[in-house]
């Protein structure tokens, strides 16, 4: 299902990161401008085609006040009867609490061919769907509805580069950081980078004629972001860890707990006449569900829902696999990426794209 949402997310991300340039508790000032780039309102139609959705068309929109706050929405419908709508906001500030931001979003979808890697396929009676050795054909495809409500509350600690400010301002030239980095100047989190505390309530209900699943879990975490330029890091590192727990507050869900941790590193490489910037990006992530009894076959096995906890596949990890293709008691993921920003910049020559202010692009 998340494969479908990613289509909208990619388009919205392009609008967020390339047009408004004001997001994620920081702002970008391009060149010698005296103020951050003003946010803009966009309404953009789009079309797509996927295996499970067929051909579809939709509309995406963003609205950004003159701050780091951004509101967005998208909706689409497809020729196989599926439909989806999402509304949300990024970094909404609370009056009187400058360092606390909220990023809520809600979505409602109906999918006629929802693919889920869960047990129940009669062709695989003895195999645990989604496990490491499971078949790629061991999934269910259903006519299902999906409701999600998510809200991240982030509090920025008065340490490092955010000691005196809650919103950081970068100075760039054609998308390359030129002054005022937000990290990578010291290993000490009290002197460099941004440290935050996360609290996140998350609700999801997915139901069809054959299956139904519901969860209301809470997540708490800590993150130290010591990267020089968050939109496109060239040096520095990122550390974060979270714990998620569903206490069965709804009365009809399973209790479960999941832990995860991640470390990312960015190493600058040499520049050439045909490149503006080259970076080696390294990542390691692991997750563990201590409550999950793999040998238990009932719904009270203590496992997290298939879409959270130790899960792999989709936009963020193992992109070559469908979303949530693998889910188990534990997971390990590591990667290395070579990132190249070419000297050639074709977007500035296309008048239709000029309002988006696309100042850089990258090959990975």
Secondary structure, DSSP 8 states (H G I E B T S, - for coil): -HHHHHHHHHHHHHHIIIII-EETTEEEEETT-SS------EEEEEEEEETTTEEEEEEEEEE--SSS-EEEEEEEEETTS-EEEEEEEE-EEETTEEEEEEEEEEEEEEEEEEEE--S--TT-TTS-TTSTT--TT--EEEEEEEEEEEEEEEEE-S-GGGSS-SSEEEEEETTEEEE--SS-S-S-TTTSSEEEEEEEEEEEEEEESS-EEEEEEEEEEEEEEEES-GGG-SSEEEEEEEEEEE--TTSSS--EEEEEEEEEEEEE----TTEEEEEEEEEEEEEE-TT--TT--STTS----TTSSSEE-SSSS-TTS-TT-EE-SEEEEEEEEEEEEES---GGG-GGGGGG------B-
